[in-house]
Amino acid sequence: MRLDTLLCRLRLVKTRGRAQKLIEEGRIRLDRQRVLKHACPVSAGQVLTLPLGGDVQVLEILELPTRRGPAEEARACYRRLDENANHSHQSASD
């Protein structure tokens, strides 16, 4: 799955366009490597690092979502690895 599609389906950003902008700005890392192409392939087991809600979050992809469903369905596809994992999940405001 493309990285921009994944970010949108996981409800980490509101639109694919916003996801593409974050990627092109070099603000997303996949397995510690900066990603600059929004078509970058992503698979389960990889780790994303991205800025969300004024914080940097580290997420392990557990499974690839088949659609942009409800937030609860999206959250089941990843787990937070950062120290702020007990805080509520927030999506980007753009």
PyMOL Python script that loads the backbone (N, CA, C, O; Angstrom):
from pymol import cmd

cmd.read_pdbstr("""\
ATOM      1  N   MET A   1       0.842  -1.174   0.000  1.00  0.00           N
ATOM      2  CA  MET A   1       0.000   0.000   0.000  1.00  0.00           C
ATOM      3  C   MET A   1       0.891   1.242   0.000  1.00  0.00           C
ATOM      4  O   MET A   1       1.948   1.258   0.631  1.00  0.00           O
ATOM      5  N   ARG A   2       0.460   2.266  -0.704  1.00  0.00           N
ATOM      6  CA  ARG A   2       1.184   3.540  -0.737  1.00  0.00           C
ATOM      7  C   ARG A   2       1.113   4.218   0.633  1.00  0.00           C
ATOM      8  O   ARG A   2       0.108   4.114   1.336  1.00  0.00           O
ATOM      9  N   LEU A   3       2.176   4.902   0.995  1.00  0.00           N
ATOM     10  CA  LEU A   3       2.239   5.577   2.284  1.00  0.00           C
ATOM     11  C   LEU A   3       1.153   6.634   2.439  1.00  0.00           C
ATOM     12  O   LEU A   3       0.538   6.726   3.502  1.00  0.00           O
ATOM     13  N   ASP A   4       0.903   7.434   1.403  1.00  0.00           N
ATOM     14  CA  ASP A   4      -0.124   8.474   1.527  1.00  0.00           C
ATOM     15  C   ASP A   4      -1.511   7.867   1.743  1.00  0.00           C
ATOM     16  O   ASP A   4      -2.310   8.405   2.509  1.00  0.00           O
ATOM     17  N   THR A   5      -1.796   6.763   1.080  1.00  0.00           N
ATOM     18  CA  THR A   5      -3.076   6.080   1.252  1.00  0.00           C
ATOM     19  C   THR A   5      -3.192   5.517   2.666  1.00  0.00           C
ATOM     20  O   THR A   5      -4.245   5.613   3.296  1.00  0.00           O
ATOM     21  N   LEU A   6      -2.102   4.929   3.158  1.00  0.00           N
ATOM     22  CA  LEU A   6      -2.107   4.371   4.508  1.00  0.00           C
ATOM     23  C   LEU A   6      -2.403   5.446   5.553  1.00  0.00           C
ATOM     24  O   LEU A   6      -3.245   5.242   6.427  1.00  0.00           O
ATOM     25  N   LEU A   7      -1.719   6.583   5.472  1.00  0.00           N
ATOM     26  CA  LEU A   7      -1.928   7.655   6.446  1.00  0.00           C
ATOM     27  C   LEU A   7      -3.377   8.124   6.464  1.00  0.00           C
ATOM     28  O   LEU A   7      -3.927   8.427   7.523  1.00  0.00           O
ATOM     29  N   CYS A   8      -3.984   8.182   5.302  1.00  0.00           N
ATOM     30  CA  CYS A   8      -5.376   8.609   5.196  1.00  0.00           C
ATOM     31  C   CYS A   8      -6.313   7.536   5.752  1.00  0.00           C
ATOM     32  O   CYS A   8      -7.221   7.849   6.522  1.00  0.00           O
ATOM     33  N   ARG A   9      -6.105   6.289   5.374  1.00  0.00           N
ATOM     34  CA  ARG A   9      -6.975   5.207   5.842  1.00  0.00           C
ATOM     35  C   ARG A   9      -6.863   4.973   7.344  1.00  0.00           C
ATOM     36  O   ARG A   9      -7.830   4.556   7.982  1.00  0.00           O
ATOM     37  N   LEU A  10      -5.694   5.237   7.910  1.00  0.00           N
ATOM     38  CA  LEU A  10      -5.525   5.100   9.353  1.00  0.00           C
ATOM     39  C   LEU A  10      -6.059   6.313  10.108  1.00  0.00           C
ATOM     40  O   LEU A  10      -6.003   6.360  11.337  1.00  0.00           O
ATOM     41  N   ARG A  11      -6.569   7.282   9.378  1.00  0.00           N
ATOM     42  CA  ARG A  11      -7.138   8.503   9.953  1.00  0.00           C
ATOM     43  C   ARG A  11      -6.106   9.318  10.714  1.00  0.00           C
ATOM     44  O   ARG A  11      -6.437  10.010  11.678  1.00  0.00           O
ATOM     45  N   LEU A  12      -4.845   9.235  10.277  1.00  0.00           N
ATOM     46  CA  LEU A  12      -3.794  10.041  10.882  1.00  0.00           C
ATOM     47  C   LEU A  12      -3.771  11.426  10.265  1.00  0.00           C
ATOM     48  O   LEU A  12      -3.282  12.372  10.883  1.00  0.00           O
ATOM     49  N   VAL A  13      -4.291  11.554   9.059  1.00  0.00           N
ATOM     50  CA  VAL A  13      -4.504  12.832   8.379  1.00  0.00           C
ATOM     51  C   VAL A  13      -5.894  12.800   7.773  1.00  0.00           C
ATOM     52  O   VAL A  13      -6.462  11.728   7.562  1.00  0.00           O
ATOM     53  N   LYS A  14      -6.441  13.970   7.495  1.00  0.00           N
ATOM     54  CA  LYS A  14      -7.807  14.023   6.973  1.00  0.00           C
ATOM     55  C   LYS A  14      -7.899  13.716   5.489  1.00  0.00           C
ATOM     56  O   LYS A  14      -8.910  13.185   5.030  1.00  0.00           O
ATOM     57  N   THR A  15      -6.845  14.047   4.721  1.00  0.00           N
ATOM     58  CA  THR A  15      -6.901  13.830   3.275  1.00  0.00           C
ATOM     59  C   THR A  15      -5.582  13.257   2.767  1.00  0.00           C
ATOM     60  O   THR A  15      -4.539  13.395   3.406  1.00  0.00           O
ATOM     61  N   ARG A  16      -5.651  12.605   1.595  1.00  0.00           N
ATOM     62  CA  ARG A  16      -4.417  12.123   0.978  1.00  0.00           C
ATOM     63  C   ARG A  16      -3.519  13.282   0.586  1.00  0.00           C
ATOM     64  O   ARG A  16      -2.295  13.160   0.630  1.00  0.00           O
ATOM     65  N   GLY A  17      -4.113  14.403   0.204  1.00  0.00           N
ATOM     66  CA  GLY A  17      -3.331  15.589  -0.148  1.00  0.00           C
ATOM     67  C   GLY A  17      -2.498  16.076   1.026  1.00  0.00           C
ATOM     68  O   GLY A  17      -1.346  16.469   0.849  1.00  0.00           O
ATOM     69  N   ARG A  18      -3.071  16.053   2.223  1.00  0.00           N
ATOM     70  CA  ARG A  18      -2.331  16.454   3.425  1.00  0.00           C
ATOM     71  C   ARG A  18      -1.209  15.454   3.706  1.00  0.00           C
ATOM     72  O   ARG A  18      -0.107  15.841   4.094  1.00  0.00           O
ATOM     73  N   ALA A  19      -1.498  14.172   3.508  1.00  0.00           N
ATOM     74  CA  ALA A  19      -0.469  13.143   3.697  1.00  0.00           C
ATOM     75  C   ALA A  19       0.676  13.366   2.719  1.00  0.00           C
ATOM     76  O   ALA A  19       1.843  13.284   3.102  1.00  0.00           O
ATOM     77  N   GLN A  20       0.355  13.646   1.467  1.00  0.00           N
ATOM     78  CA  GLN A  20       1.379  13.873   0.445  1.00  0.00           C
ATOM     79  C   GLN A  20       2.242  15.069   0.804  1.00  0.00           C
ATOM     80  O   GLN A  20       3.455  15.040   0.595  1.00  0.00           O
ATOM     81  N   LYS A  21       1.643  16.112   1.337  1.00  0.00           N
ATOM     82  CA  LYS A  21       2.403  17.305   1.720  1.00  0.00           C
ATOM     83  C   LYS A  21       3.382  16.982   2.854  1.00  0.00           C
ATOM     84  O   LYS A  21       4.542  17.391   2.801  1.00  0.00           O
ATOM     85  N   LEU A  22       2.927  16.258   3.872  1.00  0.00           N
ATOM     86  CA  LEU A  22       3.814  15.877   4.979  1.00  0.00           C
ATOM     87  C   LEU A  22       4.991  15.040   4.482  1.00  0.00           C
ATOM     88  O   LEU A  22       6.127  15.224   4.920  1.00  0.00           O
ATOM     89  N   ILE A  23       4.704  14.121   3.565  1.00  0.00           N
ATOM     90  CA  ILE A  23       5.754  13.260   3.028  1.00  0.00           C
ATOM     91  C   ILE A  23       6.755  14.070   2.212  1.00  0.00           C
ATOM     92  O   ILE A  23       7.965  13.940   2.401  1.00  0.00           O
ATOM     93  N   GLU A  24       6.253  14.901   1.310  1.00  0.00           N
ATOM     94  CA  GLU A  24       7.127  15.702   0.449  1.00  0.00           C
ATOM     95  C   GLU A  24       7.986  16.672   1.250  1.00  0.00           C
ATOM     96  O   GLU A  24       9.087  17.018   0.823  1.00  0.00           O
ATOM     97  N   GLU A  25       7.496  17.117   2.409  1.00  0.00           N
ATOM     98  CA  GLU A  25       8.263  18.013   3.281  1.00  0.00           C
ATOM     99  C   GLU A  25       9.319  17.247   4.091  1.00  0.00           C
ATOM    100  O   GLU A  25      10.110  17.857   4.810  1.00  0.00           O
ATOM    101  N   GLY A  26       9.331  15.923   3.976  1.00  0.00           N
ATOM    102  CA  GLY A  26      10.311  15.114   4.691  1.00  0.00           C
ATOM    103  C   GLY A  26       9.997  14.936   6.159  1.00  0.00           C
ATOM    104  O   GLY A  26      10.903  14.714   6.963  1.00  0.00           O
ATOM    105  N   ARG A  27       8.729  15.028   6.525  1.00  0.00           N
ATOM    106  CA  ARG A  27       8.341  14.961   7.929  1.00  0.00           C
ATOM    107  C   ARG A  27       7.935  13.569   8.385  1.00  0.00           C
ATOM    108  O   ARG A  27       7.578  13.384   9.548  1.00  0.00           O
ATOM    109  N   ILE A  28       7.983  12.582   7.490  1.00  0.00           N
ATOM    110  CA  ILE A  28       7.591  11.208   7.814  1.00  0.00           C
ATOM    111  C   ILE A  28       8.808  10.294   7.694  1.00  0.00           C
ATOM    112  O   ILE A  28       9.594  10.420   6.755  1.00  0.00           O
ATOM    113  N   ARG A  29       8.957   9.386   8.636  1.00  0.00           N
ATOM    114  CA  ARG A  29      10.025   8.379   8.579  1.00  0.00           C
ATOM    115  C   ARG A  29       9.383   7.000   8.597  1.00  0.00           C
ATOM    116  O   ARG A  29       8.392   6.762   9.288  1.00  0.00           O
ATOM    117  N   LEU A  30       9.965   6.111   7.829  1.00  0.00           N
ATOM    118  CA  LEU A  30       9.527   4.720   7.767  1.00  0.00           C
ATOM    119  C   LEU A  30      10.732   3.873   8.122  1.00  0.00           C
ATOM    120  O   LEU A  30      11.738   3.891   7.413  1.00  0.00           O
ATOM    121  N   ASP A  31      10.637   3.130   9.216  1.00  0.00           N
ATOM    122  CA  ASP A  31      11.774   2.347   9.723  1.00  0.00           C
ATOM    123  C   ASP A  31      13.032   3.215   9.842  1.00  0.00           C
ATOM    124  O   ASP A  31      14.117   2.820   9.413  1.00  0.00           O
ATOM    125  N   ARG A  32      12.865   4.398  10.429  1.00  0.00           N
ATOM    126  CA  ARG A  32      13.934   5.374  10.719  1.00  0.00           C
ATOM    127  C   ARG A  32      14.501   6.084   9.493  1.00  0.00           C
ATOM    128  O   ARG A  32      15.402   6.911   9.635  1.00  0.00           O
ATOM    129  N   GLN A  33      14.009   5.790   8.313  1.00  0.00           N
ATOM    130  CA  GLN A  33      14.497   6.431   7.091  1.00  0.00           C
ATOM    131  C   GLN A  33      13.492   7.487   6.636  1.00  0.00           C
ATOM    132  O   GLN A  33      12.297   7.204   6.541  1.00  0.00           O
ATOM    133  N   ARG A  34      13.960   8.685   6.359  1.00  0.00           N
ATOM    134  CA  ARG A  34      13.085   9.748   5.872  1.00  0.00           C
ATOM    135  C   ARG A  34      12.501   9.347   4.520  1.00  0.00           C
ATOM    136  O   ARG A  34      13.214   8.848   3.649  1.00  0.00           O
ATOM    137  N   VAL A  35      11.202   9.568   4.355  1.00  0.00           N
ATOM    138  CA  VAL A  35      10.507   9.242   3.110  1.00  0.00           C
ATOM    139  C   VAL A  35      10.150  10.547   2.411  1.00  0.00           C
ATOM    140  O   VAL A  35       9.615  11.464   3.034  1.00  0.00           O
ATOM    141  N   LEU A  36      10.448  10.630   1.111  1.00  0.00           N
ATOM    142  CA  LEU A  36      10.139  11.836   0.342  1.00  0.00           C
ATOM    143  C   LEU A  36       9.192  11.567  -0.822  1.00  0.00           C
ATOM    144  O   LEU A  36       8.805  12.496  -1.530  1.00  0.00           O
ATOM    145  N   LYS A  37       8.816  10.311  -1.026  1.00  0.00           N
ATOM    146  CA  LYS A  37       7.903   9.961  -2.124  1.00  0.00           C
ATOM    147  C   LYS A  37       6.626   9.375  -1.547  1.00  0.00           C
ATOM    148  O   LYS A  37       6.663   8.391  -0.809  1.00  0.00           O
ATOM    149  N   HIS A  38       5.487   9.987  -1.887  1.00  0.00           N
ATOM    150  CA  HIS A  38       4.223   9.551  -1.301  1.00  0.00           C
ATOM    151  C   HIS A  38       3.767   8.188  -1.795  1.00  0.00           C
ATOM    152  O   HIS A  38       2.882   7.584  -1.187  1.00  0.00           O
ATOM    153  N   ALA A  39       4.347   7.686  -2.881  1.00  0.00           N
ATOM    154  CA  ALA A  39       3.995   6.362  -3.377  1.00  0.00           C
ATOM    155  C   ALA A  39       4.852   5.267  -2.732  1.00  0.00           C
ATOM    156  O   ALA A  39       4.786   4.110  -3.147  1.00  0.00           O
ATOM    157  N   CYS A  40       5.640   5.613  -1.743  1.00  0.00           N
ATOM    158  CA  CYS A  40       6.499   4.646  -1.060  1.00  0.00           C
ATOM    159  C   CYS A  40       5.642   3.493  -0.523  1.00  0.00           C
ATOM    160  O   CYS A  40       4.641   3.732   0.154  1.00  0.00           O
ATOM    161  N   PRO A  41       6.029   2.246  -0.820  1.00  0.00           N
ATOM    162  CA  PRO A  41       5.230   1.111  -0.332  1.00  0.00           C
ATOM    163  C   PRO A  41       5.440   0.881   1.167  1.00  0.00           C
ATOM    164  O   PRO A  41       6.543   1.032   1.692  1.00  0.00           O
ATOM    165  N   VAL A  42       4.350   0.513   1.832  1.00  0.00           N
ATOM    166  CA  VAL A  42       4.364   0.248   3.268  1.00  0.00           C
ATOM    167  C   VAL A  42       3.733  -1.120   3.492  1.00  0.00           C
ATOM    168  O   VAL A  42       2.788  -1.500   2.800  1.00  0.00           O
ATOM    169  N   SER A  43       4.263  -1.855   4.464  1.00  0.00           N
ATOM    170  CA  SER A  43       3.672  -3.149   4.788  1.00  0.00           C
ATOM    171  C   SER A  43       3.584  -3.321   6.301  1.00  0.00           C
ATOM    172  O   SER A  43       4.196  -2.570   7.061  1.00  0.00           O
ATOM    173  N   ALA A  44       2.821  -4.313   6.722  1.00  0.00           N
ATOM    174  CA  ALA A  44       2.670  -4.605   8.146  1.00  0.00           C
ATOM    175  C   ALA A  44       4.043  -4.921   8.736  1.00  0.00           C
ATOM    176  O   ALA A  44       4.889  -5.534   8.085  1.00  0.00           O
ATOM    177  N   GLY A  45       4.246  -4.491   9.979  1.00  0.00           N
ATOM    178  CA  GLY A  45       5.503  -4.721  10.670  1.00  0.00           C
ATOM    179  C   GLY A  45       6.457  -3.543  10.606  1.00  0.00           C
ATOM    180  O   GLY A  45       7.426  -3.490  11.363  1.00  0.00           O
ATOM    181  N   GLN A  46       6.197  -2.599   9.713  1.00  0.00           N
ATOM    182  CA  GLN A  46       7.067  -1.429   9.618  1.00  0.00           C
ATOM    183  C   GLN A  46       6.679  -0.400  10.674  1.00  0.00           C
ATOM    184  O   GLN A  46       5.573  -0.432  11.214  1.00  0.00           O
ATOM    185  N   VAL A  47       7.611   0.519  10.960  1.00  0.00           N
ATOM    186  CA  VAL A  47       7.405   1.539  11.987  1.00  0.00           C
ATOM    187  C   VAL A  47       7.398   2.911  11.337  1.00  0.00           C
ATOM    188  O   VAL A  47       8.317   3.263  10.598  1.00  0.00           O
ATOM    189  N   LEU A  48       6.350   3.688  11.620  1.00  0.00           N
ATOM    190  CA  LEU A  48       6.213   5.063  11.135  1.00  0.00           C
ATOM    191  C   LEU A  48       6.530   6.036  12.256  1.00  0.00           C
ATOM    192  O   LEU A  48       6.146   5.813  13.404  1.00  0.00           O
ATOM    193  N   THR A  49       7.227   7.111  11.927  1.00  0.00           N
ATOM    194  CA  THR A  49       7.448   8.209  12.859  1.00  0.00           C
ATOM    195  C   THR A  49       6.918   9.451  12.167  1.00  0.00           C
ATOM    196  O   THR A  49       7.339   9.771  11.055  1.00  0.00           O
ATOM    197  N   LEU A  50       5.989  10.161  12.822  1.00  0.00           N
ATOM    198  CA  LEU A  50       5.363  11.309  12.181  1.00  0.00           C
ATOM    199  C   LEU A  50       4.862  12.316  13.202  1.00  0.00           C
ATOM    200  O   LEU A  50       4.571  11.961  14.344  1.00  0.00           O
ATOM    201  N   PRO A  51       4.761  13.595  12.782  1.00  0.00           N
ATOM    202  CA  PRO A  51       4.237  14.622  13.670  1.00  0.00           C
ATOM    203  C   PRO A  51       2.713  14.621  13.621  1.00  0.00           C
ATOM    204  O   PRO A  51       2.118  14.713  12.548  1.00  0.00           O
ATOM    205  N   LEU A  52       2.091  14.518  14.783  1.00  0.00           N
ATOM    206  CA  LEU A  52       0.631  14.559  14.883  1.00  0.00           C
ATOM    207  C   LEU A  52       0.217  15.297  16.139  1.00  0.00           C
ATOM    208  O   LEU A  52       0.759  15.055  17.217  1.00  0.00           O
ATOM    209  N   GLY A  53      -0.734  16.187  16.002  1.00  0.00           N
ATOM    210  CA  GLY A  53      -1.266  16.886  17.158  1.00  0.00           C
ATOM    211  C   GLY A  53      -0.223  17.605  17.989  1.00  0.00           C
ATOM    212  O   GLY A  53      -0.333  17.631  19.215  1.00  0.00           O
ATOM    213  N   GLY A  54       0.796  18.196  17.357  1.00  0.00           N
ATOM    214  CA  GLY A  54       1.828  18.919  18.081  1.00  0.00           C
ATOM    215  C   GLY A  54       2.842  18.023  18.764  1.00  0.00           C
ATOM    216  O   GLY A  54       3.632  18.495  19.582  1.00  0.00           O
ATOM    217  N   ASP A  55       2.833  16.741  18.446  1.00  0.00           N
ATOM    218  CA  ASP A  55       3.725  15.770  19.064  1.00  0.00           C
ATOM    219  C   ASP A  55       4.315  14.883  17.973  1.00  0.00           C
ATOM    220  O   ASP A  55       3.784  14.836  16.863  1.00  0.00           O
ATOM    221  N   VAL A  56       5.384  14.196  18.267  1.00  0.00           N
ATOM    222  CA  VAL A  56       5.935  13.206  17.341  1.00  0.00           C
ATOM    223  C   VAL A  56       5.474  11.842  17.833  1.00  0.00           C
ATOM    224  O   VAL A  56       5.659  11.502  19.001  1.00  0.00           O
ATOM    225  N   GLN A  57       4.877  11.069  16.946  1.00  0.00           N
ATOM    226  CA  GLN A  57       4.375   9.757  17.333  1.00  0.00           C
ATOM    227  C   GLN A  57       5.092   8.664  16.560  1.00  0.00           C
ATOM    228  O   GLN A  57       5.462   8.841  15.400  1.00  0.00           O
ATOM    229  N   VAL A  58       5.282   7.535  17.225  1.00  0.00           N
ATOM    230  CA  VAL A  58       5.929   6.373  16.628  1.00  0.00           C
ATOM    231  C   VAL A  58       4.899   5.247  16.640  1.00  0.00           C
ATOM    232  O   VAL A  58       4.397   4.863  17.696  1.00  0.00           O
ATOM    233  N   LEU A  59       4.591   4.725  15.458  1.00  0.00           N
ATOM    234  CA  LEU A  59       3.534   3.727  15.316  1.00  0.00           C
ATOM    235  C   LEU A  59       4.043   2.495  14.594  1.00  0.00           C
ATOM    236  O   LEU A  59       4.736   2.609  13.583  1.00  0.00           O
ATOM    237  N   GLU A  60       3.710   1.328  15.098  1.00  0.00           N
ATOM    238  CA  GLU A  60       3.994   0.086  14.393  1.00  0.00           C
ATOM    239  C   GLU A  60       2.749  -0.304  13.619  1.00  0.00           C
ATOM    240  O   GLU A  60       1.657  -0.354  14.185  1.00  0.00           O
ATOM    241  N   ILE A  61       2.900  -0.581  12.331  1.00  0.00           N
ATOM    242  CA  ILE A  61       1.775  -0.986  11.503  1.00  0.00           C
ATOM    243  C   ILE A  61       1.526  -2.472  11.756  1.00  0.00           C
ATOM    244  O   ILE A  61       2.388  -3.305  11.476  1.00  0.00           O
ATOM    245  N   LEU A  62       0.357  -2.801  12.281  1.00  0.00           N
ATOM    246  CA  LEU A  62       0.017  -4.191  12.581  1.00  0.00           C
ATOM    247  C   LEU A  62      -0.611  -4.889  11.382  1.00  0.00           C
ATOM    248  O   LEU A  62      -0.354  -6.065  11.126  1.00  0.00           O
ATOM    249  N   GLU A  63      -1.434  -4.146  10.655  1.00  0.00           N
ATOM    250  CA  GLU A  63      -2.058  -4.663   9.439  1.00  0.00           C
ATOM    251  C   GLU A  63      -2.460  -3.494   8.556  1.00  0.00           C
ATOM    252  O   GLU A  63      -2.652  -2.376   9.035  1.00  0.00           O
ATOM    253  N   LEU A  64      -2.584  -3.760   7.268  1.00  0.00           N
ATOM    254  CA  LEU A  64      -2.970  -2.708   6.331  1.00  0.00           C
ATOM    255  C   LEU A  64      -4.492  -2.617   6.277  1.00  0.00           C
ATOM    256  O   LEU A  64      -5.163  -3.631   6.084  1.00  0.00           O
ATOM    257  N   PRO A  65      -5.039  -1.424   6.442  1.00  0.00           N
ATOM    258  CA  PRO A  65      -6.492  -1.262   6.399  1.00  0.00           C
ATOM    259  C   PRO A  65      -7.014  -1.420   4.970  1.00  0.00           C
ATOM    260  O   PRO A  65      -6.349  -1.023   4.013  1.00  0.00           O
ATOM    261  N   THR A  66      -8.193  -1.995   4.836  1.00  0.00           N
ATOM    262  CA  THR A  66      -8.786  -2.186   3.516  1.00  0.00           C
ATOM    263  C   THR A  66      -9.611  -0.984   3.082  1.00  0.00           C
ATOM    264  O   THR A  66      -9.967  -0.866   1.910  1.00  0.00           O
ATOM    265  N   ARG A  67      -9.919  -0.086   4.026  1.00  0.00           N
ATOM    266  CA  ARG A  67     -10.729   1.103   3.715  1.00  0.00           C
ATOM    267  C   ARG A  67     -10.477   2.169   4.769  1.00  0.00           C
ATOM    268  O   ARG A  67      -9.805   1.924   5.771  1.00  0.00           O
ATOM    269  N   ARG A  68     -11.024   3.350   4.531  1.00  0.00           N
ATOM    270  CA  ARG A  68     -11.002   4.410   5.546  1.00  0.00           C
ATOM    271  C   ARG A  68     -12.296   4.262   6.337  1.00  0.00           C
ATOM    272  O   ARG A  68     -13.308   4.892   6.032  1.00  0.00           O
ATOM    273  N   GLY A  69     -12.239   3.433   7.337  1.00  0.00           N
ATOM    274  CA  GLY A  69     -13.415   3.149   8.149  1.00  0.00           C
ATOM    275  C   GLY A  69     -13.464   4.021   9.387  1.00  0.00           C
ATOM    276  O   GLY A  69     -12.809   5.061   9.451  1.00  0.00           O
ATOM    277  N   PRO A  70     -14.243   3.593  10.376  1.00  0.00           N
ATOM    278  CA  PRO A  70     -14.340   4.332  11.637  1.00  0.00           C
ATOM    279  C   PRO A  70     -12.993   4.387  12.351  1.00  0.00           C
ATOM    280  O   PRO A  70     -12.123   3.550  12.112  1.00  0.00           O
ATOM    281  N   ALA A  71     -12.825   5.365  13.219  1.00  0.00           N
ATOM    282  CA  ALA A  71     -11.565   5.557  13.929  1.00  0.00           C
ATOM    283  C   ALA A  71     -11.165   4.312  14.720  1.00  0.00           C
ATOM    284  O   ALA A  71      -9.987   3.956  14.753  1.00  0.00           O
ATOM    285  N   GLU A  72     -12.114   3.656  15.346  1.00  0.00           N
ATOM    286  CA  GLU A  72     -11.810   2.459  16.135  1.00  0.00           C
ATOM    287  C   GLU A  72     -11.223   1.353  15.248  1.00  0.00           C
ATOM    288  O   GLU A  72     -10.289   0.658  15.648  1.00  0.00           O
ATOM    289  N   GLU A  73     -11.769   1.200  14.063  1.00  0.00           N
ATOM    290  CA  GLU A  73     -11.254   0.217  13.097  1.00  0.00           C
ATOM    291  C   GLU A  73      -9.832   0.591  12.658  1.00  0.00           C
ATOM    292  O   GLU A  73      -8.967  -0.274  12.530  1.00  0.00           O
ATOM    293  N   ALA A  74      -9.607   1.868  12.433  1.00  0.00           N
ATOM    294  CA  ALA A  74      -8.288   2.338  12.012  1.00  0.00           C
ATOM    295  C   ALA A  74      -7.252   2.105  13.110  1.00  0.00           C
ATOM    296  O   ALA A  74      -6.142   1.656  12.826  1.00  0.00           O
ATOM    297  N   ARG A  75      -7.604   2.404  14.356  1.00  0.00           N
ATOM    298  CA  ARG A  75      -6.663   2.237  15.478  1.00  0.00           C
ATOM    299  C   ARG A  75      -6.273   0.779  15.695  1.00  0.00           C
ATOM    300  O   ARG A  75      -5.203   0.502  16.238  1.00  0.00           O
ATOM    301  N   ALA A  76      -7.117  -0.148  15.283  1.00  0.00           N
ATOM    302  CA  ALA A  76      -6.803  -1.576  15.430  1.00  0.00           C
ATOM    303  C   ALA A  76      -5.687  -2.010  14.479  1.00  0.00           C
ATOM    304  O   ALA A  76      -5.139  -3.102  14.628  1.00  0.00           O
ATOM    305  N   CYS A  77      -5.348  -1.167  13.507  1.00  0.00           N
ATOM    306  CA  CYS A  77      -4.326  -1.503  12.503  1.00  0.00           C
ATOM    307  C   CYS A  77      -2.924  -1.072  12.911  1.00  0.00           C
ATOM    308  O   CYS A  77      -1.962  -1.391  12.213  1.00  0.00           O
ATOM    309  N   TYR A  78      -2.782  -0.351  14.028  1.00  0.00           N
ATOM    310  CA  TYR A  78      -1.456   0.075  14.477  1.00  0.00           C
ATOM    311  C   TYR A  78      -1.402   0.125  15.993  1.00  0.00           C
ATOM    312  O   TYR A  78      -2.429   0.124  16.673  1.00  0.00           O
ATOM    313  N   ARG A  79      -0.172   0.168  16.510  1.00  0.00           N
ATOM    314  CA  ARG A  79      -0.008   0.394  17.949  1.00  0.00           C
ATOM    315  C   ARG A  79       1.070   1.437  18.154  1.00  0.00           C
ATOM    316  O   ARG A  79       2.050   1.508  17.413  1.00  0.00           O
ATOM    317  N   ARG A  80       0.863   2.239  19.174  1.00  0.00           N
ATOM    318  CA  ARG A  80       1.803   3.313  19.479  1.00  0.00           C
ATOM    319  C   ARG A  80       3.004   2.760  20.219  1.00  0.00           C
ATOM    320  O   ARG A  80       2.854   1.950  21.134  1.00  0.00           O
ATOM    321  N   LEU A  81       4.189   3.188  19.833  1.00  0.00           N
ATOM    322  CA  LEU A  81       5.430   2.747  20.461  1.00  0.00           C
ATOM    323  C   LEU A  81       6.087   3.841  21.287  1.00  0.00           C
ATOM    324  O   LEU A  81       7.009   3.560  22.052  1.00  0.00           O
ATOM    325  N   ASP A  82       5.637   5.075  21.152  1.00  0.00           N
ATOM    326  CA  ASP A  82       6.281   6.190  21.853  1.00  0.00           C
ATOM    327  C   ASP A  82       5.843   6.252  23.316  1.00  0.00           C
ATOM    328  O   ASP A  82       4.891   5.584  23.719  1.00  0.00           O
ATOM    329  N   GLU A  83       6.542   7.052  24.091  1.00  0.00           N
ATOM    330  CA  GLU A  83       6.279   7.146  25.522  1.00  0.00           C
ATOM    331  C   GLU A  83       4.952   7.800  25.851  1.00  0.00           C
ATOM    332  O   GLU A  83       4.482   7.682  26.983  1.00  0.00           O
ATOM    333  N   ASN A  84       4.331   8.483  24.903  1.00  0.00           N
ATOM    334  CA  ASN A  84       3.044   9.142  25.136  1.00  0.00           C
ATOM    335  C   ASN A  84       1.881   8.248  24.732  1.00  0.00           C
ATOM    336  O   ASN A  84       0.795   8.750  24.445  1.00  0.00           O
ATOM    337  N   ALA A  85       2.083   6.948  24.703  1.00  0.00           N
ATOM    338  CA  ALA A  85       1.084   6.016  24.190  1.00  0.00           C
ATOM    339  C   ALA A  85      -0.224   6.031  24.989  1.00  0.00           C
ATOM    340  O   ALA A  85      -1.245   5.555  24.493  1.00  0.00           O
ATOM    341  N   ASN A  86      -0.214   6.559  26.196  1.00  0.00           N
ATOM    342  CA  ASN A  86      -1.438   6.579  26.990  1.00  0.00           C
ATOM    343  C   ASN A  86      -2.320   7.773  26.675  1.00  0.00           C
ATOM    344  O   ASN A  86      -3.459   7.836  27.139  1.00  0.00           O
ATOM    345  N   HIS A  87      -1.818   8.718  25.899  1.00  0.00           N
ATOM    346  CA  HIS A  87      -2.633   9.882  25.520  1.00  0.00           C
ATOM    347  C   HIS A  87      -3.602   9.489  24.438  1.00  0.00           C
ATOM    348  O   HIS A  87      -3.404   8.487  23.751  1.00  0.00           O
ATOM    349  N   SER A  88      -4.650  10.270  24.281  1.00  0.00           N
ATOM    350  CA  SER A  88      -5.649   9.963  23.255  1.00  0.00           C
ATOM    351  C   SER A  88      -5.041  10.119  21.863  1.00  0.00           C
ATOM    352  O   SER A  88      -4.097  10.883  21.663  1.00  0.00           O
ATOM    353  N   HIS A  89      -5.602   9.381  20.910  1.00  0.00           N
ATOM    354  CA  HIS A  89      -5.146   9.469  19.514  1.00  0.00           C
ATOM    355  C   HIS A  89      -5.719  10.739  18.911  1.00  0.00           C
ATOM    356  O   HIS A  89      -6.900  11.041  19.082  1.00  0.00           O
ATOM    357  N   GLN A  90      -4.885  11.475  18.210  1.00  0.00           N
ATOM    358  CA  GLN A  90      -5.312  12.709  17.568  1.00  0.00           C
ATOM    359  C   GLN A  90      -4.934  12.660  16.112  1.00  0.00           C
ATOM    360  O   GLN A  90      -3.907  12.089  15.746  1.00  0.00           O
ATOM    361  N   SER A  91      -5.773  13.267  15.268  1.00  0.00           N
ATOM    362  CA  SER A  91      -5.419  13.363  13.856  1.00  0.00           C
ATOM    363  C   SER A  91      -4.933  14.774  13.568  1.00  0.00           C
ATOM    364  O   SER A  91      -5.195  15.700  14.336  1.00  0.00           O
ATOM    365  N   ALA A  92      -4.232  14.930  12.469  1.00  0.00           N
ATOM    366  CA  ALA A  92      -3.724  16.239  12.077  1.00  0.00           C
ATOM    367  C   ALA A  92      -4.889  17.195  11.866  1.00  0.00           C
ATOM    368  O   ALA A  92      -5.964  16.779  11.433  1.00  0.00           O
ATOM    369  N   SER A  93      -4.688  18.442  12.162  1.00  0.00           N
ATOM    370  CA  SER A  93      -5.799  19.395  12.102  1.00  0.00           C
ATOM    371  C   SER A  93      -6.029  19.984  10.718  1.00  0.00           C
ATOM    372  O   SER A  93      -6.992  20.725  10.524  1.00  0.00           O
ATOM    373  N   ASP A  94      -5.176  19.676   9.758  1.00  0.00           N
ATOM    374  CA  ASP A  94      -5.368  20.207   8.395  1.00  0.00           C
ATOM    375  C   ASP A  94      -6.172  19.259   7.546  1.00  0.00           C
ATOM    376  O   ASP A  94      -6.429  19.543   6.377  1.00  0.00           O
TER     377      ASP A  94
END
""", "prot")
cmd.dss("prot")
cmd.show_as("cartoon", "prot")
cmd.util.cbc("prot")
cmd.orient("prot")
